[in-house]
Amino acid sequence: MQIREGLKIRDIAGEKVLIMQGCVGMDMTRVISFNTTAEWLWDTLYGKEFSLEDVTRLLTERFQVDTETATADAKKWIDQLIQYNAVE
């Protein structure tokens, strides 16, 4: 999978957010807030193909957490991106 091109994290009032536009004529806008780890993953993986295993590896290398915890966190991050149609 890969983060969709053209999506950018914005700094709004000190918060890192991604604004996903919805349908024309309807207010379907979604705002996704990023913590520092989620933003780091986004910046690291933007423009690259990646898998659950890649995200898990990045988390274990940077934060020295066990594989089970990193896999659960990676899955949550990826699931959020999928939910908001931010990956293809």
N, CA, C and O atoms as CSV, one atom per row, in Angstrom:
chain,resi,resn,atom,element,x,y,z
A,1,MET,N,N,0.841,-1.174,0.000
A,1,MET,CA,C,0.000,0.000,0.000
A,1,MET,C,C,0.886,1.237,0.000
A,1,MET,O,O,2.090,1.164,0.246
A,2,GLN,N,N,0.263,2.367,-0.281
A,2,GLN,CA,C,1.000,3.625,-0.348
A,2,GLN,C,C,0.049,4.760,0.042
A,2,GLN,O,O,-1.140,4.718,-0.276
A,3,ILE,N,N,0.580,5.769,0.729
A,3,ILE,CA,C,-0.217,6.942,1.073
A,3,ILE,C,C,-0.586,7.649,-0.222
A,3,ILE,O,O,0.260,7.837,-1.096
A,4,ARG,N,N,-1.849,8.041,-0.344
A,4,ARG,CA,C,-2.309,8.713,-1.561
A,4,ARG,C,C,-1.540,10.004,-1.785
A,4,ARG,O,O,-1.315,10.782,-0.858
A,5,GLU,N,N,-1.142,10.216,-3.032
A,5,GLU,CA,C,-0.406,11.434,-3.393
A,5,GLU,C,C,-1.282,12.655,-3.196
A,5,GLU,O,O,-2.502,12.596,-3.352
A,6,GLY,N,N,-0.650,13.748,-2.856
A,6,GLY,CA,C,-1.344,15.014,-2.712
A,6,GLY,C,C,-1.867,15.282,-1.316
A,6,GLY,O,O,-2.247,16.412,-1.007
A,7,LEU,N,N,-1.894,14.262,-0.463
A,7,LEU,CA,C,-2.345,14.483,0.905
A,7,LEU,C,C,-1.199,15.062,1.719
A,7,LEU,O,O,-0.063,14.599,1.620
A,8,LYS,N,N,-1.497,16.071,2.519
A,8,LYS,CA,C,-0.459,16.726,3.314
A,8,LYS,C,C,-0.970,16.967,4.728
A,8,LYS,O,O,-2.121,17.350,4.936
A,9,ILE,N,N,-0.099,16.736,5.681
A,9,ILE,CA,C,-0.407,17.063,7.071
A,9,ILE,C,C,-0.209,18.563,7.243
A,9,ILE,O,O,0.788,19.124,6.789
A,10,ARG,N,N,-1.154,19.195,7.894
A,10,ARG,CA,C,-1.098,20.639,8.142
A,10,ARG,C,C,-0.947,20.905,9.635
A,10,ARG,O,O,-1.379,20.111,10.471
A,11,ASP,N,N,-0.339,22.012,9.945
A,11,ASP,CA,C,-0.246,22.455,11.335
A,11,ASP,C,C,-1.311,23.524,11.535
A,11,ASP,O,O,-1.202,24.626,10.998
A,12,ILE,N,N,-2.331,23.196,12.302
A,12,ILE,CA,C,-3.415,24.132,12.577
A,12,ILE,C,C,-3.519,24.303,14.083
A,12,ILE,O,O,-3.839,23.366,14.815
A,13,ALA,N,N,-3.242,25.517,14.526
A,13,ALA,CA,C,-3.306,25.857,15.959
A,13,ALA,C,C,-2.469,24.901,16.795
A,13,ALA,O,O,-2.872,24.509,17.891
A,14,GLY,N,N,-1.307,24.528,16.281
A,14,GLY,CA,C,-0.393,23.670,17.025
A,14,GLY,C,C,-0.702,22.189,16.935
A,14,GLY,O,O,0.013,21.374,17.517
A,15,GLU,N,N,-1.750,21.825,16.219
A,15,GLU,CA,C,-2.118,20.422,16.033
A,15,GLU,C,C,-1.751,19.992,14.624
A,15,GLU,O,O,-1.931,20.756,13.675
A,16,LYS,N,N,-1.241,18.788,14.478
A,16,LYS,CA,C,-0.937,18.216,13.172
A,16,LYS,C,C,-2.175,17.464,12.697
A,16,LYS,O,O,-2.602,16.499,13.331
A,17,VAL,N,N,-2.753,17.908,11.577
A,17,VAL,CA,C,-3.995,17.317,11.094
A,17,VAL,C,C,-3.953,17.083,9.587
A,17,VAL,O,O,-3.221,17.745,8.851
A,18,LEU,N,N,-4.750,16.133,9.163
A,18,LEU,CA,C,-4.977,15.853,7.760
A,18,LEU,C,C,-6.457,16.104,7.531
A,18,LEU,O,O,-7.295,15.526,8.222
A,19,ILE,N,N,-6.788,16.954,6.575
A,19,ILE,CA,C,-8.178,17.259,6.282
A,19,ILE,C,C,-8.565,16.527,5.012
A,19,ILE,O,O,-8.006,16.763,3.941
A,20,MET,N,N,-9.531,15.637,5.154
A,20,MET,CA,C,-10.016,14.833,4.028
A,20,MET,C,C,-11.327,15.441,3.563
A,20,MET,O,O,-12.286,15.516,4.332
A,21,GLN,N,N,-11.375,15.876,2.308
A,21,GLN,CA,C,-12.582,16.472,1.748
A,21,GLN,C,C,-13.577,15.384,1.369
A,21,GLN,O,O,-13.199,14.329,0.858
A,22,GLY,N,N,-14.836,15.652,1.623
A,22,GLY,CA,C,-15.898,14.710,1.292
A,22,GLY,C,C,-16.554,15.044,-0.023
A,22,GLY,O,O,-15.936,15.643,-0.903
A,23,CYS,N,N,-17.777,14.666,-0.155
A,23,CYS,CA,C,-18.550,14.853,-1.386
A,23,CYS,C,C,-18.887,16.320,-1.609
A,23,CYS,O,O,-19.081,17.070,-0.652
A,24,VAL,N,N,-18.955,16.723,-2.860
A,24,VAL,CA,C,-19.355,18.068,-3.218
A,24,VAL,C,C,-20.829,18.233,-2.861
A,24,VAL,O,O,-21.644,17.355,-3.144
A,25,GLY,N,N,-21.165,19.356,-2.240
A,25,GLY,CA,C,-22.551,19.632,-1.892
A,25,GLY,C,C,-22.966,19.073,-0.552
A,25,GLY,O,O,-24.070,19.343,-0.081
A,26,MET,N,N,-22.106,18.307,0.059
A,26,MET,CA,C,-22.391,17.756,1.384
A,26,MET,C,C,-21.182,18.007,2.266
A,26,MET,O,O,-20.051,17.985,1.780
A,27,ASP,N,N,-21.395,18.242,3.537
A,27,ASP,CA,C,-20.279,18.442,4.452
A,27,ASP,C,C,-19.824,17.091,4.976
A,27,ASP,O,O,-20.298,16.621,6.011
A,28,MET,N,N,-18.913,16.480,4.262
A,28,MET,CA,C,-18.380,15.173,4.637
A,28,MET,C,C,-16.899,15.292,4.989
A,28,MET,O,O,-16.159,14.310,4.918
A,29,THR,N,N,-16.473,16.487,5.365
A,29,THR,CA,C,-15.077,16.721,5.678
A,29,THR,C,C,-14.715,15.989,6.969
A,29,THR,O,O,-15.460,16.021,7.949
A,30,ARG,N,N,-13.578,15.342,6.949
A,30,ARG,CA,C,-13.064,14.659,8.138
A,30,ARG,C,C,-11.701,15.240,8.472
A,30,ARG,O,O,-10.889,15.498,7.583
A,31,VAL,N,N,-11.460,15.439,9.742
A,31,VAL,CA,C,-10.169,15.929,10.197
A,31,VAL,C,C,-9.524,14.811,10.999
A,31,VAL,O,O,-10.104,14.314,11.965
A,32,ILE,N,N,-8.325,14.421,10.597
A,32,ILE,CA,C,-7.580,13.363,11.277
A,32,ILE,C,C,-6.432,14.023,12.017
A,32,ILE,O,O,-5.615,14.716,11.410
A,33,SER,N,N,-6.366,13.814,13.315
A,33,SER,CA,C,-5.308,14.391,14.136
A,33,SER,C,C,-4.167,13.375,14.272
A,33,SER,O,O,-4.411,12.180,14.443
A,34,PHE,N,N,-2.928,13.857,14.196
A,34,PHE,CA,C,-1.749,13.004,14.277
A,34,PHE,C,C,-0.943,13.320,15.529
A,34,PHE,O,O,-0.691,14.485,15.835
A,35,ASN,N,N,-0.539,12.275,16.256
A,35,ASN,CA,C,0.444,12.486,17.313
A,35,ASN,C,C,1.829,12.457,16.666
A,35,ASN,O,O,1.939,12.251,15.457
A,36,THR,N,N,2.870,12.658,17.445
A,36,THR,CA,C,4.214,12.763,16.861
A,36,THR,C,C,4.653,11.461,16.187
A,36,THR,O,O,5.336,11.502,15.164
A,37,THR,N,N,4.276,10.319,16.740
A,37,THR,CA,C,4.657,9.040,16.137
A,37,THR,C,C,3.929,8.825,14.815
A,37,THR,O,O,4.543,8.414,13.830
A,38,ALA,N,N,2.631,9.099,14.785
A,38,ALA,CA,C,1.854,8.948,13.551
A,38,ALA,C,C,2.383,9.883,12.473
A,38,ALA,O,O,2.469,9.499,11.307
A,39,GLU,N,N,2.736,11.098,12.849
A,39,GLU,CA,C,3.296,12.058,11.885
A,39,GLU,C,C,4.647,11.568,11.362
A,39,GLU,O,O,4.927,11.672,10.168
A,40,TRP,N,N,5.482,11.035,12.255
A,40,TRP,CA,C,6.788,10.517,11.854
A,40,TRP,C,C,6.630,9.365,10.857
A,40,TRP,O,O,7.337,9.308,9.851
A,41,LEU,N,N,5.691,8.442,11.144
A,41,LEU,CA,C,5.445,7.347,10.216
A,41,LEU,C,C,5.002,7.888,8.860
A,41,LEU,O,O,5.488,7.439,7.822
A,42,TRP,N,N,4.088,8.842,8.867
A,42,TRP,CA,C,3.595,9.457,7.627
A,42,TRP,C,C,4.756,10.047,6.834
A,42,TRP,O,O,4.903,9.774,5.642
A,43,ASP,N,N,5.580,10.856,7.497
A,43,ASP,CA,C,6.708,11.502,6.823
A,43,ASP,C,C,7.714,10.483,6.291
A,43,ASP,O,O,8.269,10.658,5.206
A,44,THR,N,N,7.941,9.431,7.050
A,44,THR,CA,C,8.906,8.403,6.667
A,44,THR,C,C,8.412,7.581,5.477
A,44,THR,O,O,9.203,7.196,4.616
A,45,LEU,N,N,7.121,7.315,5.428
A,45,LEU,CA,C,6.579,6.406,4.417
A,45,LEU,C,C,5.917,7.096,3.230
A,45,LEU,O,O,5.566,6.432,2.254
A,46,TYR,N,N,5.741,8.406,3.293
A,46,TYR,CA,C,5.075,9.126,2.202
A,46,TYR,C,C,5.845,8.912,0.893
A,46,TYR,O,O,7.060,9.105,0.835
A,47,GLY,N,N,5.128,8.516,-0.139
A,47,GLY,CA,C,5.733,8.297,-1.460
A,47,GLY,C,C,6.374,6.933,-1.632
A,47,GLY,O,O,6.999,6.671,-2.660
A,48,LYS,N,N,6.230,6.052,-0.638
A,48,LYS,CA,C,6.834,4.719,-0.699
A,48,LYS,C,C,5.766,3.650,-0.531
A,48,LYS,O,O,4.746,3.873,0.123
A,49,GLU,N,N,6.005,2.504,-1.117
A,49,GLU,CA,C,5.174,1.332,-0.863
A,49,GLU,C,C,5.560,0.793,0.513
A,49,GLU,O,O,6.738,0.775,0.871
A,50,PHE,N,N,4.554,0.351,1.290
A,50,PHE,CA,C,4.857,-0.220,2.599
A,50,PHE,C,C,3.809,-1.254,2.977
A,50,PHE,O,O,2.718,-1.308,2.410
A,51,SER,N,N,4.176,-2.064,3.945
A,51,SER,CA,C,3.293,-3.120,4.443
A,51,SER,C,C,3.232,-3.014,5.968
A,51,SER,O,O,3.935,-2.208,6.577
A,52,LEU,N,N,2.384,-3.838,6.565
A,52,LEU,CA,C,2.301,-3.898,8.024
A,52,LEU,C,C,3.664,-4.229,8.610
A,52,LEU,O,O,4.059,-3.664,9.630
A,53,GLU,N,N,4.372,-5.130,7.977
A,53,GLU,CA,C,5.692,-5.526,8.477
A,53,GLU,C,C,6.682,-4.361,8.435
A,53,GLU,O,O,7.508,-4.215,9.336
A,54,ASP,N,N,6.600,-3.535,7.395
A,54,ASP,CA,C,7.489,-2.366,7.298
A,54,ASP,C,C,7.235,-1.384,8.442
A,54,ASP,O,O,8.173,-0.878,9.057
A,55,VAL,N,N,5.960,-1.122,8.718
A,55,VAL,CA,C,5.612,-0.181,9.788
A,55,VAL,C,C,6.047,-0.760,11.136
A,55,VAL,O,O,6.578,-0.041,11.982
A,56,THR,N,N,5.823,-2.044,11.328
A,56,THR,CA,C,6.248,-2.709,12.564
A,56,THR,C,C,7.755,-2.582,12.759
A,56,THR,O,O,8.222,-2.263,13.852
A,57,ARG,N,N,8.509,-2.833,11.696
A,57,ARG,CA,C,9.971,-2.732,11.776
A,57,ARG,C,C,10.411,-1.327,12.143
A,57,ARG,O,O,11.285,-1.150,12.992
A,58,LEU,N,N,9.810,-0.322,11.506
A,58,LEU,CA,C,10.160,1.068,11.818
A,58,LEU,C,C,9.909,1.380,13.292
A,58,LEU,O,O,10.731,2.023,13.945
A,59,LEU,N,N,8.772,0.924,13.811
A,59,LEU,CA,C,8.444,1.196,15.211
A,59,LEU,C,C,9.398,0.496,16.174
A,59,LEU,O,O,9.818,1.080,17.173
A,60,THR,N,N,9.741,-0.762,15.873
A,60,THR,CA,C,10.646,-1.481,16.784
A,60,THR,C,C,12.052,-0.890,16.745
A,60,THR,O,O,12.734,-0.848,17.768
A,61,GLU,N,N,12.484,-0.438,15.584
A,61,GLU,CA,C,13.824,0.148,15.473
A,61,GLU,C,C,13.920,1.503,16.169
A,61,GLU,O,O,14.905,1.789,16.849
A,62,ARG,N,N,12.901,2.326,15.998
A,62,ARG,CA,C,12.967,3.682,16.549
A,62,ARG,C,C,12.639,3.731,18.032
A,62,ARG,O,O,13.272,4.476,18.780
A,63,PHE,N,N,11.665,2.955,18.465
A,63,PHE,CA,C,11.174,3.080,19.834
A,63,PHE,C,C,11.532,1.901,20.723
A,63,PHE,O,O,11.213,1.903,21.912
A,64,GLN,N,N,12.183,0.908,20.169
A,64,GLN,CA,C,12.636,-0.256,20.925
A,64,GLN,C,C,11.512,-0.881,21.746
A,64,GLN,O,O,11.673,-1.177,22.929
A,65,VAL,N,N,10.373,-1.072,21.087
A,65,VAL,CA,C,9.254,-1.786,21.695
A,65,VAL,C,C,9.265,-3.206,21.164
A,65,VAL,O,O,9.890,-3.493,20.143
A,66,ASP,N,N,8.566,-4.098,21.866
A,66,ASP,CA,C,8.532,-5.483,21.407
A,66,ASP,C,C,7.690,-5.589,20.133
A,66,ASP,O,O,6.862,-4.725,19.847
A,67,THR,N,N,7.914,-6.641,19.392
A,67,THR,CA,C,7.265,-6.836,18.094
A,67,THR,C,C,5.752,-6.902,18.223
A,67,THR,O,O,5.038,-6.365,17.376
A,68,GLU,N,N,5.256,-7.545,19.255
A,68,GLU,CA,C,3.802,-7.667,19.434
A,68,GLU,C,C,3.141,-6.294,19.594
A,68,GLU,O,O,2.120,-6.017,18.966
A,69,THR,N,N,3.719,-5.450,20.427
A,69,THR,CA,C,3.191,-4.099,20.641
A,69,THR,C,C,3.302,-3.273,19.363
A,69,THR,O,O,2.359,-2.580,18.980
A,70,ALA,N,N,4.457,-3.349,18.707
A,70,ALA,CA,C,4.670,-2.583,17.476
A,70,ALA,C,C,3.699,-3.019,16.388
A,70,ALA,O,O,3.187,-2.179,15.648
A,71,THR,N,N,3.438,-4.318,16.281
A,71,THR,CA,C,2.504,-4.817,15.272
A,71,THR,C,C,1.089,-4.310,15.546
A,71,THR,O,O,0.388,-3.892,14.624
A,72,ALA,N,N,0.673,-4.345,16.803
A,72,ALA,CA,C,-0.666,-3.852,17.159
A,72,ALA,C,C,-0.790,-2.360,16.841
A,72,ALA,O,O,-1.801,-1.920,16.294
A,73,ASP,N,N,0.241,-1.588,17.186
A,73,ASP,CA,C,0.220,-0.141,16.913
A,73,ASP,C,C,0.262,0.140,15.414
A,73,ASP,O,O,-0.430,1.038,14.934
A,74,ALA,N,N,1.063,-0.616,14.675
A,74,ALA,CA,C,1.153,-0.447,13.222
A,74,ALA,C,C,-0.190,-0.752,12.573
A,74,ALA,O,O,-0.623,-0.042,11.665
A,75,LYS,N,N,-0.842,-1.801,13.035
A,75,LYS,CA,C,-2.150,-2.168,12.489
A,75,LYS,C,C,-3.170,-1.061,12.750
A,75,LYS,O,O,-3.956,-0.732,11.862
A,76,LYS,N,N,-3.170,-0.488,13.940
A,76,LYS,CA,C,-4.098,0.607,14.253
A,76,LYS,C,C,-3.847,1.800,13.330
A,76,LYS,O,O,-4.792,2.399,12.816
A,77,TRP,N,N,-2.580,2.141,13.122
A,77,TRP,CA,C,-2.235,3.282,12.270
A,77,TRP,C,C,-2.705,3.030,10.831
A,77,TRP,O,O,-3.323,3.896,10.212
A,78,ILE,N,N,-2.407,1.845,10.313
A,78,ILE,CA,C,-2.801,1.501,8.952
A,78,ILE,C,C,-4.325,1.447,8.827
A,78,ILE,O,O,-4.883,1.934,7.843
A,79,ASP,N,N,-4.995,0.862,9.813
A,79,ASP,CA,C,-6.459,0.780,9.775
A,79,ASP,C,C,-7.093,2.166,9.728
A,79,ASP,O,O,-8.091,2.360,9.033
A,80,GLN,N,N,-6.533,3.131,10.455
A,80,GLN,CA,C,-7.043,4.501,10.416
A,80,GLN,C,C,-6.861,5.097,9.027
A,80,GLN,O,O,-7.769,5.751,8.514
A,81,LEU,N,N,-5.702,4.880,8.412
A,81,LEU,CA,C,-5.469,5.391,7.071
A,81,LEU,C,C,-6.442,4.783,6.072
A,81,LEU,O,O,-6.951,5.477,5.192
A,82,ILE,N,N,-6.699,3.492,6.207
A,82,ILE,CA,C,-7.643,2.819,5.321
A,82,ILE,C,C,-9.045,3.371,5.547
A,82,ILE,O,O,-9.764,3.647,4.586
A,83,GLN,N,N,-9.439,3.535,6.804
A,83,GLN,CA,C,-10.769,4.040,7.132
A,83,GLN,C,C,-11.029,5.398,6.476
A,83,GLN,O,O,-12.139,5.667,6.016
A,84,TYR,N,N,-10.015,6.241,6.435
A,84,TYR,CA,C,-10.172,7.584,5.872
A,84,TYR,C,C,-9.728,7.664,4.403
A,84,TYR,O,O,-9.573,8.751,3.846
A,85,ASN,N,N,-9.530,6.493,3.796
A,85,ASN,CA,C,-9.175,6.427,2.375
A,85,ASN,C,C,-7.898,7.226,2.058
A,85,ASN,O,O,-7.802,7.872,1.014
A,86,ALA,N,N,-6.944,7.171,2.957
A,86,ALA,CA,C,-5.692,7.912,2.784
A,86,ALA,C,C,-4.593,7.062,2.146
A,86,ALA,O,O,-3.503,7.560,1.865
A,87,VAL,N,N,-4.883,5.775,1.917
A,87,VAL,CA,C,-3.913,4.888,1.263
A,87,VAL,C,C,-4.554,4.239,0.065
A,87,VAL,O,O,-5.776,4.118,-0.025
A,88,GLU,N,N,-3.694,3.817,-0.866
A,88,GLU,CA,C,-4.171,3.081,-2.040
A,88,GLU,C,C,-3.338,1.843,-2.233
A,88,GLU,O,O,-3.575,1.079,-3.169
